[in-house]
Amino acid sequence: MNSNKKNISDLKKQRLVEYFKCKEDPIYFMEKYVKLSLAGGDRSVELYDKQKEFIKEFYAKNHIIVLKTRQTGLSTISQMLACHLVSFYKNVVIGVISKSGAESTDFCRHVLSMIDSLPAWLKPEFDKRTEQTFILKNGSKFYSSQVNDANPEGTLRGKSLTLLILDESAFVSKIDEAYTSMAPTLFKAQQLAKQENIPYGTIIISTPNKTIGKGKWYYQNWVAAQAGRSIFHPFKLHWKDIPEFANDPNWYKTQCDILNNVEWKIAQELDMQFVASSNSFFPSDTIKSLNKCGKEPIHKMNFYKTNFNIFEQPDANKFYLIGVDTASEGGSDSSTIVVCEYETLNQVAEYKAANIRVEDFCDAVSKVSTVFSNNLLIVESNSYGNQVCEYLTRRDSYYNLYMTKQKTATIDNSRGRKKNKYRYGLYTGPQNRPLIIDALYTFVVDDPSIIRSELLALELIGLVDNNGKVQADEGEKDDLAMAFGFCCYVKLYDPPMGISLKFTDRGSMEDFHDIAAWNNIGSSLVAPEITSLKDIKAADRLEFLDRSNSLMRQLIKSNLGKMMGQQKSNSIDMLDLIDYRNEKTGGFPN
């Protein structure tokens, strides 16, 4: 008898130790005790590394948004998370939103099945259970629902959710309205859970579903998470992260066949790509390529609580264009910097800061200019950008700042001819905005691989053409895209011939020859003659630019020495050279 009591006591101790081990280690609990109801009987779970990483991410960071391939098991993992929480914590309240009533019922049924499969000493007791709801005796509750199209604001209303799971959220109608109505109660309940050391959070799961319509809310939240301006942490799960699929040479082909080999469906469901909408600015094949862009930065520097991401080692022997777009501190837009290597226009760095003081952003621009020191700073001078121009042109500093030619000119009495006037920065308006957009289109379509960051790629994917006006879709951002567009514009239509450099010796002629060769010359001077940019064939444009560049180099070789000799300081201002060149040749070639 005493022996039996001792055995029972030992068993209780063992189970108590096991109970707390399961509570502290959800992965151990899932793999050892949770069973999945599959054809042929219940089966234990063996999680893959990437699935385990997701579980750890949730318990560590609470708020996760997942971009996934179909059939990668994230819905099942979420069901196991729910099973773990209601089994080991009191008064947990879990809400699940699915894209249909049938799927919400299915989600609840799977969680119930997992609880039923647990051994008796681990299994919580039920107070109530239905197809979409259950309540446990430990006070934990589970609700599963779809969004009611007629009353989306009423979805899970009044439920103090400690965990919200939005399953396949890019395919749920009016998910934005439902989430907005839940947010205040959700925040309060999760704050209380945090105080009680109860796991809490929000999990958004989906494959992509374009950038508009049902999928717009998910797309916007994914972009915001990538930009670091959201409580959600981005997490990707590709089919290649699942060894069972990656090691099966027939899996991908079979899935393509299931999707009837429809290209856009394969791109969306298997390759996690945001496919083109009907009014997307870029063609579908370019958007497909942009979805594949995105690499991890090799360095991260932090300015004013924002990372400056560097994708390529700075090279003192290379010349860089630095596009700068400035926003107000209190506005919804971000201040952005994009650095591009001149010859290839490869994006090599980026900075996107929300709600940053203009004065602090000026300092960030200065720091970026120091890292990529051989540069041309292209600062949009409209509105708040003018403050950046003023900062960069103060007397105690020197920055290589882009200059815009003004319509008015002055008379140079020493030469008896008109001398063009220039202002610092790139002033954008009706005349050159179409050129900026055209240059952006030209370089991205020609070679999407020049885009190195996923954040910039997503902004480019989100650009739409609304009756001839190219802009970010409603509720989306184009701050990085515009900064990059400034670089494209200068590269294609106004290369750095307007840089205020001084040539101090004849050896500089060779250096300037290199500058002229950096790009086919072209100029903003030719812009008014172009009435329909998209009607100009690429080959014709290149032929024009090559011819113009050749003429410039010839002029430099034959006249630079003579012009320098005429200058008292034995130096020549680049702007004078431009004026001289236009006077000599009668303008740019037609």
ROTOR-81313 format. One record per residue (C-alpha): residue in one letter; y negated, x, z negated. Coordinates in steps of 0.05 Angstrom, whole numbers, plus 5000, padded with zeros to 4 digits. Example, Ala and Ser with C-alpha at 12.3 -4.5 7.8 and 13.67 -1.06 7.14 Angstrom:
a509052464844 s502152734857 
This chain:
m500050005000 n495250554981 s497250905046 n495450285086 k488650235052 k487450965066 n489250865140 i484650265145 s479050645112 d479951235160 l479950765219 k473450445196 k470351135189 q472651335258 r469950695288 l463350775251 v462651485278 e464451235348 y459550655342 f453651105329 k455951605382 c455851035433 k449050805409 e445951495415 d449451675480 p449251095529 i452651505584 y458551645538 f458850895520 m458650675593 e464051155618 k468751035559 y468150295543 v464749905598 k469349605650 l467549345719 s470948725746 l473548955814 a478848725861 g485648895830 g483048885759 d477949175711 r476249905721 s472750435680 v466350755705 e465351475726 l457951605736 y455252095787 d450152615767 k444252265800 q446151605766 k446451965699 e439652255714 f436851555725 i439551325657 k436451925622 e429851795658 f429551085633 y430851255560 a425851825564 k420251515605 n421350765598 h417850535662 i421450715726 i420650515799 v426750675843 l426950775918 k434250735937 t439350665993 r443650045993 q450250065954 t448350655910 g450050275846 l443150205814 s443949455802 t450549595767 i447450155726 s441849675705 q447149175683 m450549705641 l443749885610 a442949155591 c449949155561 h448349775520 l441749515493 v444148815471 s450449125439 f446949635395 y439949375381 k437548745347 n432548265377 v432448595445 v429848115499 i431748275571 g429047925632 v431748015702 i428447765766 s432747755829 k431147525900 s435146885896 g438346415845 a445246625866 e443647365855 s440447245787 t446746855767 d451047425793 f447047935753 c448047545688 r455447445703 h456548185710 v453048345644 l457347815609 s463648105640 m461848795614 i460648535544 d467248155546 s470948795566 l468749165503 p473749275446 a473048755390 w469949235340 l464249395390 k463348705421 p457348305398 e458247565383 f455147015424 d450846445399 k449846155468 r451846325540 t450446005607 e450446245679 q443646565674 t442346625599 f445746855536 i443646945463 l447347385414 k448147315339 n444347975330 g438147635358 s438447965427 k437147515487 f438147565562 y434747165617 s435947205691 s431646835742 q428746805811 v421346705826 n419545985837 d415345965901 a411745335877 n410045625809 p410846385809 e406446455748 g411646065708 t417146575719 l420046775651 r413646525619 g413446555544 k419047065540 s417247665498 l421148155541 t422548855516 l425949035581 l424148755650 i428648905710 l426048725779 d432048775825 e430948865900 s423548725885 a421248875957 f424948255979 v422447765925 s417247265947 k410747245906 i413247795859 d406148025850 e403947365821 a410047315776 y409148025749 t401647935737 s402947305696 m408147665654 a404348315643 p400248145580 t406247865541 l410648425567 f405848965543 k405348665474 a412848595465 q414149305489 q408949585441 l412649245383 a419349515408 k416450215411 q414150155339 e421249955318 n424450525359 i427850015405 p428750245478 y423949855522 g420949885591 t420649615661 i425249805718 i423249645790 i429049735839 s429149645914 t430449905983 p423949916025 n421649286061 k415849496105 t408849556077 i406448836085 g409148146068 k414448116014 g415048866011 k407649006002 w407548975925 y413449455919 y410449925970 q403749945934 n407050085868 w411350635898 v405150975928 a401450905862 a407251215824 q407551795874 a400151905864 g400951935789 r396151345778 s401350865749 i405450785686 f411650795731 h415451445745 p418251495816 f425751595824 k429751665888 l437051535899 h439551685970 w446551555994 k447552306000 d446752345924 i453351965918 p459052455930 e463751895949 f459251726008 a456752416025 n463852686030 d466252116073 p464852276147 n465651546166 w461351216112 y454651266146 k457351046213 t460850446181 q454450236147 c450650296213 d455849846245 i455049346189 l447549336205 n449349226279 n446449916293 v439449626292 e434950246286 w429649966239 k434849666193 i438550326188 a431950696174 q430250196120 e436850056086 l440250736092 d434751256101 m429750946052 q424150906104 f418150446104 v418550186175 a412649996218 s409349316213 s406848956275 n399749216267 s401349916242 f396450436269 f401950936286 p407850796331 s414550656299 d417651326318 t411851686285 i412551266222 k420051426222 s418252176223 l412952086169 n418151786124 k421852436127 c415752846107 g414753056036 k416653706002 e415853945931 p409754375919 i411155115908 h405355135858 k401454635817 m394654785788 n391354275742 f383954105749 y381153545706 k387953255689 t390053225761 n394953685798 f392654105857 n399054135896 i400254755939 f405654725992 e404655406024 q402556075995 p395156216008 d394356766061 a387957176064 n389357306138 k389156566155 f383356096165 y383455416130 l379954746140 i378654376075 g377153636082 v373453316023 d372552576011 t368452385949 a368851745909 s365051475849 e367751565779 g368050825765 g370650575832 s377650415855 d377950985906 s379951705891 s376352355906 t380852765951 i381653455981 v386453646037 v387354376058 c390054526128 e391855186161 y387255226221 e391755446278 t397454956265 l393654436224 n399554456175 q397654126110 v398254676057 a395154345995 e392253695967 y388453425908 k387452685892 a383652505829 a382051795807 n375951645763 i373452355763 r366052515752 v362752765815 e360353385778 d367453545757 f369953415828 c364853915854 d367954435808 a374854245833 v372554345905 s369855025885 k376555215854 v380354995916 s375555395959 t377056005916 v384555935924 f384055856000 s378056316007 n377656406083 n375555696098 l370855176126 l369154626076 i368553956112 v365153496062 e363452786081 s356052756065 n355551996060 s353951705991 y356952105934 g359152655981 n351852865988 q352053085915 v357953545932 c353953835990 e348053965944 y352554305893 l355754755947 t348954965975 r345455145911 r341955825912 d346556205867 s352756105909 y355556155979 y360455676010 n362455616082 l360154906092 y360854486155 m354254266186 t352653656229 k347753696286 q341953226279 k338852826336 t331853106325 a330153826342 t324454316328 i320654776375 d322255516367 n315555826384 s318456526391 r322756286448 g318855686472 r324655216471 k327754676428 k331954886370 n337154416343 k336954206270 y343154166227 r344753836160 y350154036112 g356453616110 l359853136158 y356052486163 t360751936186 g358351336224 p359650886284 q358951466333 n363951956304 r368651516263 p372551326327 l373152066341 i375752206271 i380951656279 d382851896348 a383652616325 l387952376266 y392251976314 t392852546363 f395253076314 v399852636273 v403252336335 d403953016368 d407253326307 p408452906244 s411653516211 i404753806197 i404453306139 r407453646078 s406253146021 e409652476013 l403352185985 l399252336048 a405152096091 l405351436054 e397851336064 l398551466138 i404350976142 g399950456108 l394250496160 v393549866202 d389549676263 n385649036247 n382548816312 g380649526331 k378549746261 v383350256232 q383750256157 a388350206098 d391749536091 e388949066038 g390249335969 e392250025994 k388650695998 d386751186052 d383051716012 l387652296029 a388452046101 m380852076111 a380252776082 f385752996129 g382352616186 f376053046175 c380253666187 c383253356250 y376353176276 v373453876268 k379754186298 l379653746360 y372453546373 d367854026336 p371354676321 p368055176273 m362855426322 g357355156277 i359055606218 s352955966193 l355856666197 k351957306208 f354557846254 t352258516227 d355358996277 r358059016347 g365159046320 s364158326300 m364558136373 e372158216369 d372357786306 f368257246339 h372857266400 d378457086352 i374256516324 a373256246394 a380656296406 w382455916343 n381555276381 n379955006450 i372554936442 g370654206454 s364753956414 s361653336384 l356653416441 v361753136490 a363252536446 p358052046476 e361152156545 i367951906522 t368051156526 s375551026515 l379051606482 k385951306488 d385151256564 i384552016569 k391252346583 a393252896535 a394153386593 d387053246619 r384153346549 l387754006540 e385554236610 f378354076593 l378554426527 d382055046555 r376755106610 s371055026559 n374155546513 s374756036570 l367455956589 m365356066517 r369256716511 q366256966576 l359256816551 i360557166485 k363157796519 s357257836567 n351457626523 l352957746449 g351058476451 k344458336487 m342757776439 m344158206378 g339658746407 q333958246411 q334558076337 k330358506290 s335758486238 n341058676289 s344758036269 i345257356301 d345856666273 m351756276300 l347355666310 d342756066355 l348756286395 i350755556406 d343755376429 y343655986474 r350255806504 n348155086519 e341655336551 k345355866592 t350755416620 g346954756623 g351254456568 f358654376561 p362854306624 n364253626653 
